[in-house]
Amino acid sequence: MSTEPIQSFEVDSLNVRVFASEDAMANAAAAEVNEYLCGVIAAQGSAAAILATGNSQIQFLEKLVAIGEVDWSKVTLFHMDEYLGLDGDHTASFRRYMRERVEEKVHPAAFNYICGDAPEPIKECRRYADLLAAQPIDLCCLGVGENGHIAFNDPPVADLNDSEVVKIVQLDDGCRKQQHGEGHFPTFDSVPQYALTLTVPALCQAKKMVCLCPETRKAQAVKDALQGPISTACPASHLRTQSQCVMYLDGDSAALL
């Protein structure tokens, strides 16, 4: 299958590529990430990456794992958020998502998890920040929420110049509605109100960023990110200041551009 975009352009410093379908988008992103990680490992002997969860990442992760060329035993992995108080075996837990889709399939050198149910969550934020500080990040794969969030940096709590690396945040209603709408929780009220998240600067420290944003329900967020002001009203707009980032869209998510 072709991995060529049907359209490529730049918005400020951000490279944007539009693909005919989500499948084509996921294929192209997986091919790029595979080649990049193999190159990093060849050059420096190991690699470190931050991965995102969410429905937008499922096809991409499946395809990346299936290529089978990355020596995952030389890759240290992190993820970017977890619900406060949620058990790691809960069906909506991001630790479980990563364990089942990535860790158990590729057996990386390490997968460092955010423990959302840690008894002292502020200490957990510090512990995870220390792990990130000790390890230069080569790659960050991320998505964009329906409200424009990246990780759990929702508009009310996002800080584009955050001094923190990991923090506890309150999730806004739009974000919680998305989690319910995607089928991760049975009711809106059962979606946790708080989460632990990497901050915007923590995500952007990566030497390379790959942002995947498919589907019609993301079209308004994409429009706001690429054509609105760079502000916390749409945290993903900050990606326009990151020349190391490539945003992958499909025809549906690019429909309002």
C-alpha positions as CSV (number, residue, x, y, z in Angstrom):
1,M,0.0,0.0,0.0
2,S,1.2,3.5,-0.8
3,T,2.5,5.5,2.2
4,E,2.5,8.7,0.2
5,P,0.4,11.6,1.4
6,I,-2.2,13.2,-0.8
7,Q,-1.2,16.6,0.5
8,S,1.8,18.0,2.4
9,F,2.3,21.5,3.8
10,E,3.8,23.5,6.6
11,V,2.0,25.6,9.2
12,D,4.6,27.8,10.9
13,S,7.3,25.3,12.0
14,L,5.0,22.2,11.8
15,N,5.0,19.7,9.0
16,V,1.5,18.4,8.1
17,R,0.8,15.4,5.9
18,V,-2.7,14.4,4.9
19,F,-3.5,10.8,3.8
20,A,-6.4,9.3,1.9
21,S,-7.5,7.1,4.8
22,E,-6.7,6.3,8.4
23,D,-5.1,3.0,7.3
24,A,-2.8,4.8,4.9
25,M,-1.9,7.4,7.6
26,A,-1.1,4.6,10.1
27,N,1.0,2.8,7.6
28,A,3.0,5.9,6.8
29,A,3.5,6.9,10.4
30,A,4.6,3.3,11.4
31,A,7.1,3.2,8.5
32,E,8.6,6.6,9.5
33,V,8.8,5.7,13.2
34,N,10.3,2.3,12.4
35,E,13.0,3.8,10.2
36,Y,13.7,6.5,12.8
37,L,14.1,4.2,15.8
38,C,16.3,1.8,13.8
39,G,18.5,4.7,12.8
40,V,18.7,6.0,16.4
41,I,19.6,2.6,17.7
42,A,22.2,2.1,15.0
43,A,23.8,5.5,15.8
44,Q,23.7,5.5,19.6
45,G,23.0,1.9,20.7
46,S,19.7,2.6,22.4
47,A,16.6,4.8,22.1
48,A,13.9,6.2,24.4
49,A,10.3,7.0,23.3
50,I,7.1,8.4,24.8
51,L,4.0,6.7,23.5
52,A,0.3,7.8,23.5
53,T,-2.8,5.8,24.1
54,G,-6.3,6.4,22.7
55,N,-8.2,5.1,19.7
56,S,-6.1,7.2,17.3
57,Q,-3.0,5.2,18.1
58,I,-4.3,1.6,17.8
59,Q,-3.7,1.0,14.1
60,F,-0.4,2.8,14.2
61,L,0.9,0.7,17.1
62,E,-0.3,-2.5,15.5
63,K,1.5,-1.7,12.3
64,L,4.7,-0.5,14.0
65,V,4.9,-3.7,16.0
66,A,4.1,-5.9,12.9
67,I,7.0,-4.4,10.9
68,G,9.3,-6.2,13.3
69,E,12.6,-4.3,12.5
70,V,13.1,-2.3,15.7
71,D,15.4,-4.0,18.3
72,W,13.0,-3.3,21.1
73,S,15.4,-4.8,23.7
74,K,17.4,-1.5,23.2
75,V,14.4,0.8,23.6
76,T,13.2,2.4,26.9
77,L,9.5,3.4,26.8
78,F,7.4,5.9,28.6
79,H,3.7,6.9,28.3
80,M,2.2,10.3,28.8
81,D,-0.8,10.1,31.2
82,E,-2.9,7.9,33.5
83,Y,-6.2,8.4,35.4
84,L,-5.8,9.3,39.1
85,G,-6.8,6.4,41.4
86,L,-7.4,3.9,38.5
87,D,-6.1,0.4,39.0
88,G,-3.6,-0.7,36.4
89,D,-5.8,-3.7,35.3
90,H,-8.9,-1.5,34.7
91,T,-10.1,-1.8,31.1
92,A,-9.6,1.9,30.7
93,S,-6.2,2.0,32.3
94,F,-3.5,3.3,30.0
95,R,-1.0,1.0,31.6
96,R,-3.1,-1.9,30.6
97,Y,-3.4,-0.5,27.0
98,M,0.4,-0.2,26.7
99,R,1.0,-3.6,28.4
100,E,-1.3,-5.5,26.0
101,R,-0.5,-3.6,22.8
102,V,3.2,-2.9,23.2
103,E,5.1,-4.4,26.1
104,E,3.8,-7.9,26.0
105,K,4.4,-8.0,22.2
106,V,7.8,-6.4,21.8
107,H,9.4,-6.8,25.3
108,P,11.3,-3.5,25.4
109,A,14.4,-2.8,27.6
110,A,12.0,-1.1,30.0
111,F,8.5,0.3,30.0
112,N,8.2,2.9,32.7
113,Y,4.6,3.3,33.8
114,I,2.8,6.2,35.6
115,C,1.1,4.6,38.6
116,G,-2.2,6.4,38.7
117,D,-3.2,4.6,41.9
118,A,0.0,5.4,43.7
119,P,-0.8,6.2,47.4
120,E,1.0,9.5,47.1
121,P,0.3,10.9,43.7
122,I,2.5,14.0,44.1
123,K,5.5,11.8,44.9
124,E,4.5,9.7,41.9
125,C,4.7,12.8,39.7
126,R,8.2,13.5,41.0
127,R,9.3,9.9,40.6
128,Y,8.2,9.8,36.9
129,A,9.8,13.3,36.3
130,D,13.1,12.0,37.6
131,L,12.9,9.0,35.2
132,L,12.3,11.3,32.3
133,A,15.1,13.7,33.4
134,A,17.6,10.8,33.5
135,Q,16.9,9.8,29.9
136,P,17.1,12.0,26.8
137,I,13.9,11.4,24.8
138,D,14.4,10.5,21.1
139,L,10.8,10.2,20.1
140,C,7.3,11.3,21.2
141,C,4.2,9.8,19.5
142,L,1.1,11.6,20.4
143,G,-2.5,12.4,19.5
144,V,-4.9,15.3,19.8
145,G,-8.1,15.2,21.8
146,E,-11.5,16.4,20.6
147,N,-10.9,19.5,22.8
148,G,-7.5,20.1,21.4
149,H,-5.6,18.5,24.3
150,I,-2.2,16.8,24.0
151,A,-1.7,14.2,26.7
152,F,-4.2,15.3,29.4
153,N,-3.3,19.0,29.0
154,D,-6.9,20.2,28.5
155,P,-7.5,23.9,27.7
156,P,-8.3,24.9,31.3
157,V,-5.1,23.4,32.8
158,A,-2.6,23.5,29.8
159,D,0.5,25.7,30.3
160,L,2.7,26.0,27.2
161,N,5.6,27.1,29.4
162,D,5.0,24.7,32.3
163,S,7.8,24.5,34.8
164,E,6.6,21.0,35.9
165,V,7.3,17.8,34.0
166,V,4.5,15.7,35.4
167,K,1.4,17.1,37.2
168,I,-2.0,16.2,38.5
169,V,-4.8,17.9,36.5
170,Q,-8.6,18.1,36.5
171,L,-10.1,16.8,33.3
172,D,-12.6,19.1,31.6
173,D,-16.1,17.9,30.6
174,G,-15.2,17.7,26.9
175,C,-12.3,15.4,27.6
176,R,-14.4,13.2,29.9
177,K,-17.2,13.0,27.3
178,Q,-14.7,11.8,24.8
179,Q,-13.5,9.0,27.1
180,H,-17.1,7.9,27.6
181,G,-17.9,8.3,24.0
182,E,-15.0,6.1,22.9
183,G,-16.4,3.3,25.1
184,H,-13.8,3.3,27.8
185,F,-16.3,4.0,30.6
186,P,-19.9,2.9,31.0
187,T,-21.2,6.4,31.9
188,F,-19.9,10.0,31.9
189,D,-20.0,10.0,35.7
190,S,-17.7,7.0,35.9
191,V,-14.9,8.8,34.0
192,P,-12.3,9.9,36.6
193,Q,-12.2,13.7,37.2
194,Y,-8.4,13.8,37.6
195,A,-5.3,12.4,35.9
196,L,-1.5,12.5,36.0
197,T,0.0,13.9,32.8
198,L,3.2,14.9,31.2
199,T,3.1,18.6,30.6
200,V,3.3,20.3,27.2
201,P,7.1,21.1,27.5
202,A,7.8,17.6,28.7
203,L,6.3,16.2,25.5
204,C,8.1,18.7,23.3
205,Q,11.5,17.9,24.7
206,A,11.6,14.9,22.3
207,K,14.1,15.1,19.4
208,K,11.3,13.9,17.1
209,M,7.5,14.1,17.5
210,V,4.9,12.3,15.4
211,C,1.3,13.4,16.0
212,L,-1.5,11.2,14.7
213,C,-4.9,12.7,14.4
214,P,-7.5,10.9,12.3
215,E,-11.3,10.8,12.2
216,T,-14.1,13.3,11.6
217,R,-14.6,14.0,15.3
218,K,-11.1,15.5,15.4
219,A,-11.7,17.9,12.5
220,Q,-12.6,20.9,14.6
221,A,-9.6,20.4,16.8
222,V,-7.3,20.1,13.8
223,K,-8.8,23.3,12.3
224,D,-8.3,25.1,15.6
225,A,-4.7,23.8,16.0
226,L,-3.6,24.8,12.5
227,Q,-5.7,27.9,11.7
228,G,-6.5,29.4,15.1
229,P,-4.1,31.3,17.5
230,I,-1.3,29.4,19.3
231,S,-2.8,29.3,22.8
232,T,-4.0,27.1,25.5
233,A,-7.6,27.4,24.0
234,C,-6.3,24.6,21.8
235,P,-3.1,23.2,23.3
236,A,-2.3,21.2,20.1
237,S,-1.7,24.6,18.4
238,H,1.6,24.7,20.3
239,L,2.9,22.0,17.9
240,R,3.2,24.7,15.3
241,T,6.2,26.0,17.2
242,Q,7.9,22.5,17.1
243,S,10.0,22.0,13.9
244,Q,10.8,18.4,15.0
245,C,7.1,17.5,14.8
246,V,5.1,15.9,11.9
247,M,1.3,15.9,12.1
248,Y,-0.4,13.0,10.3
249,L,-4.1,13.6,9.3
250,D,-6.6,11.6,7.2
251,G,-9.1,13.1,4.8
252,D,-11.8,13.2,7.6
253,S,-9.7,15.0,10.2
254,A,-8.5,17.5,7.5
255,A,-12.0,18.1,6.2
256,L,-12.4,21.6,7.7
257,L,-9.0,23.0,6.6
